[in-house]
Amino acid sequence: MPNHPPQNLTVATTGASGSLFLKHFLLAVERDSRVHTVNFIASDSALRVMAEELGLRGRSNLVGQILGRKSSRKIQQQANADIAANIASGSYPADAMVVIPCSMGTLARIANGIASQLIERAADVCLKEKRPLVLCVRETPLNKIHIRNMYRAADAGATVYPLIPAFYFRPASLDAVVREFAYRVLAHIGLPQPDAYRWKG
């Protein structure tokens, strides 16, 4: 984890169910003044999932569509096919990367060093530069290939952070469940949110 709150984040989303988690994660980082830059990448499969789950249509103003409002310039969209993008290089000062949700296919490519697209390349850069990489994996049930790939990714330095929401704080809505999970991920990378639930025992 960086010694300071991460100012420059890479956020990727892939073709697994759970687009609402991404939405609340991006809403939180957009309003967090500690975060100055977010490089955002969506895979082709993610676009299809978001169309089903969030009603998004096409790539035009994608960030604004996800947030449900006009976005600031903080979140910059990158093309997954652009392996020459800034975040493809270890010399670019990204502080951390979160893949939310992370499909089992993306996990497999990251865990095995197959970096033909920008998402996997940016993740590979985080691993080689020993920067935080959080993979919010989503699948059930898990087969042995999934489990082995999670082990490989964790062994290489990633944090495997399954999309498992909490219910002990008695959420009043689906948005509350999803928002709290996003806050937990942000706290994990050094960006605790002031309105996150705190267990008092």
N, C-alpha and C positions, 0 to 999 in steps of 0.2 A: 504494500500500500504506500502511496506517495506520502512524503512528510508534510505536505500541505493539501488542502482540499483540491481535488482535481479541477483544473480550469478548462482543460481541453479534452473533451470526450469523443469517443467514436461509439456510435449506437447503430446496431444492425438489426434487421428483422428478416426472418426467413419463413419458409412455408409450413409452419406448424400452427395449429389453432391457438388463439390467445392474443389476438390483435388488441383487445381492450387493455391488456397489460402494457403493451407498447404505448398506447395512447396516453395513459396516466403517467408513464415514465417520462415521456416527452413533455407533457404539461408541467411536470415537476421541475425538470431541468431548465425549461424555458424561463420559468419564473425565479429560479435560483440565481441570485446575483453573483455567487461564487463561480458559476460556470460561465465562461466567456465564449467558448466555441463548441459546437456540436457538429461533427461530421456524420451524416446519416446515410445509411445504405439500405435499400430494400431489394431483396432478390425477386426474380420474376414470379416464383411460387408464392412469395409473401404478398405480392400485389393481388394475386388471385384469392388468397385467403382473406385479405382485407376487404376485397370487393364483397365477399360473402358475409363477413362478420361486421364490418363497419359501413357498408354501402358505398365504398369508394369507387370511383370510376376513372381509370386511366392514371397516367403519371403527372398530368398537369396539376400544379399547385398541390403536390402530394402531401407535403407537411401541413399545409393549411387544411386540407381535407381531413387528415388524421386528428389534428387538434380541434377541428370544428370552428375555427376562427382564423383570422389573419395572423400569420406568424411573424415573429421578429426575424431579423437577419442572423440571429445567433445560430439557428439550425440550418446548416448547408447540406443540401442533398448531393450525394455522389452516385455516379453510375456504377453498378456492380461489375460491368464489363471493363471499366477503366482501371487497369492494373498499373497505370502510370500516375494515379491520383496521389495527392500529398501523403495520405495515410498508408500508402504502400511502401513507404521508406522509413527505415529506422531513424533517419536524421530528422524526421518530422516530430515535433514534441507533443505527441498524444500522451495524456496522463493515464488513461484507462479505456477499456473497451467493454461494452455490454452487448450481448446478442440476446434479444428478447422479442418473441420466443425463438428458441434455437431448435431447429428440426434435427432429427436423427441423422439425416443425410449431411447437414452442415457439420454436426458434431463429428461424424466419421471423417470428413475431409480435413477438418482442423486437427483431429487426433492423429491422423496419419500423414500430415504435412502435404496434403494435396491442395495447392493454392492457385488454381486456375482463374478464380474470380476474386474481386476486390475484398469481399467479406472474409474469405479464408486467408487471403494474403495479409490483410490488416491484423487478423487474429494471430497469424504466424509471426508477424513483426512484434506484437505484444509479448509473445512467448520468448522469442529470441532476445528481446531487450529487457526481459524480466519485468514487464509492466502488468498491472492487474488486468486479467481477462475473465469476465464472468459470463458463463453460458447458462442461460435460463432454459434448460431443456424441457421438452414437453412430449411425452409419449406414455402410453400404458396399454397393455402390460409391456414390460421390458424383456427383450430377448437377450441371449448371452452376448450377441454382437454389440448391442447397445451398451450393456454393462461393461464389456471390455473397452469400448471406445471411451466411456466416461472415465474409466480408470486411466487410460492412456493420456487423455486430456489433463486430468488432475495431476498425474505423474509429471507431465511436462510443465506444470505451473498454473494451469487454469483453475478457476473455482467453478465447480458444477453446482448450479443453484436451481434446482427443479421448480417448475411453476406449481408450487403447492401453497395455496393461500391459508391464512390463519382464520380461525373462527372464535377463539377464546375471548376476543374483545367485543363479541356480539354485534357484528356489523349490521347496520340497518338497511343496506342496499348492496347490490352487486358492485356498484362503483366504489363503495367503501372497502369491500374485500380486495378489489384489484388495486386501488390506490395504496392501501396499506402494504401490499406486497411490493409495489414499486418503491415505497419508502424504505422497506427493508433492504432492497438491493442498493439503493443510494447510500444508506448508512454503511453498508459493507464496503463501499469504495471510498468512504470518507466524506460523504455528503449527508449527514443526518438532517432530517427535516423537522422543523419546529412543531408541526401539528401531528407528528407520528404518535401512535399509541405506545405507551410505556407500561409494561407490566410492573405492578407494585407489590405483588405477593399478598 
